[in-house]
């Protein structure tokens, strides 16, 4: 009687916690890419705002007096610093770093808040940024397959 060889253990498989884990783990990859790209775009927006103070004009005729109205140079620095942090965190997510998930949730939250405050300057891009930020937060909070500690 031939004895079957024991099943050789394969590479470690991540533990899944439900049907949404496939969406969440795919979402985490997407979140990392989006954070990296959004961070680079934020850096470029920041540089544009710092270099030319009138690149983003807030028309008081269209929006009235805006409560969160800052000088565009200040917005440039906000976008530059936040963009660098978001890009580095997105790179950390793509490398599978555990710290990047927690930092990603915090930075995506700040990203959503900043884009809400940025609505009068670039309404379409701000709404897209808010939607992407919410998706990033969701995917990082629900994906437990790569970051089980």
C-alpha positions in Angstrom: 0.0 0.0 0.0 1.5 3.3 -1.1 1.4 6.0 1.5 0.6 9.4 0.2 3.1 12.1 1.0 1.9 14.6 3.5 0.7 17.8 2.1 3.6 20.2 2.1 2.6 23.5 3.6 2.5 26.3 1.1 3.3 29.9 1.7 1.4 31.5 4.5 -2.1 32.5 3.4 -3.7 35.5 4.9 -6.6 34.9 7.2 -9.8 36.2 5.8 -12.7 37.4 8.0 -15.7 37.4 5.6 -16.8 37.9 2.1 -15.9 41.6 2.1 -12.2 40.7 2.8 -11.6 40.2 -0.9 -13.0 43.7 -1.6 -11.1 45.1 1.4 -7.7 43.6 0.5 -8.1 44.7 -3.1 -9.3 48.1 -1.8 -6.1 48.3 0.3 -4.0 47.9 -2.8 -6.1 50.5 -4.5 -5.9 52.7 -1.4 -2.1 52.5 -1.5 -1.9 53.5 -5.1 -4.5 56.3 -4.7 -2.6 57.6 -1.6 0.6 57.6 -3.6 -0.9 59.3 -6.6 -3.0 61.8 -4.5 0.1 62.6 -2.4 2.1 63.4 -5.5 -0.8 65.5 -6.9 -1.1 67.3 -3.5 2.6 68.1 -3.7 2.1 69.6 -7.2 -1.0 71.5 -6.0 1.0 72.8 -3.1 3.9 73.9 -5.2 1.5 75.7 -7.6 -0.2 77.5 -4.7 3.2 78.5 -3.1 4.8 79.7 -6.4 1.8 81.7 -7.7 -0.5 83.2 -5.1 -3.3 83.7 -7.6 -3.3 80.2 -9.2 -6.4 79.4 -7.1 -8.9 82.3 -6.9 -11.9 82.3 -4.6 -14.6 84.3 -6.2 -16.7 86.0 -3.6 -19.4 86.6 -6.2 -19.9 82.9 -6.5 -19.4 81.7 -3.0 -19.9 84.7 -0.8 -17.7 85.0 2.2 -16.1 81.6 2.9 -15.6 80.7 6.6 -12.4 78.7 5.9 -10.8 81.2 3.5 -7.0 81.1 3.7 -4.4 82.8 1.6 -3.5 80.4 -1.3 0.1 80.3 -0.1 -1.1 78.9 3.2 -3.2 76.4 1.2 -0.2 75.6 -0.8 1.8 74.7 2.3 -1.0 72.6 3.7 -1.3 70.7 0.4 2.5 70.3 0.1 3.0 68.9 3.6 -0.1 66.7 3.5 0.8 65.5 0.1 4.3 64.4 1.1 2.9 62.5 4.2 0.1 60.9 2.1 2.5 59.8 -0.6 5.0 58.3 1.9 2.1 56.5 3.6 0.8 55.2 0.3 4.2 53.8 -0.5 4.3 52.2 3.0 0.9 50.6 2.3 2.2 49.1 -1.0 5.2 47.7 0.8 2.8 46.1 3.4 4.0 48.1 6.4 1.8 47.8 9.5 2.4 51.5 10.6 1.1 52.6 7.2 -2.4 51.3 7.8 -2.9 53.3 11.0 -1.2 56.4 9.5 -3.3 56.0 6.3 -6.5 56.1 8.3 -5.4 59.3 10.1 -4.0 61.0 7.0 -7.0 60.0 4.9 -9.2 61.6 7.5 -7.2 64.8 7.4 -7.3 64.6 3.6 -11.1 64.4 3.7 -11.3 67.4 6.0 -8.8 69.4 3.9 -10.7 68.7 0.7 -14.0 69.7 2.4 -12.4 73.0 3.3 -11.0 73.2 -0.3 -14.4 73.0 -1.9 -14.8 76.6 -3.1 -11.4 76.6 -4.7 -11.6 73.4 -6.7 -15.2 71.9 -6.2 -15.0 68.9 -8.5 -11.5 67.8 -7.4 -12.5 68.4 -3.7 -15.5 66.1 -4.1 -13.4 63.4 -5.8 -10.8 63.7 -3.1 -13.5 63.3 -0.4 -14.9 60.2 -2.0 -11.5 58.7 -2.5 -10.6 59.5 1.1 -13.7 57.8 2.5 -13.0 54.7 0.4 -9.4 54.6 1.6 -10.6 54.9 5.2 -13.1 52.1 4.7 -10.6 49.7 3.0 -7.9 50.3 5.6 -10.4 49.8 8.5 -11.9 46.6 7.1 -8.9 44.8 5.6 -7.5 42.4 8.2 -5.8 40.0 5.8 -2.4 41.7 5.5 -2.0 43.4 8.9 -2.9 40.8 11.5 -0.9 41.7 14.6 
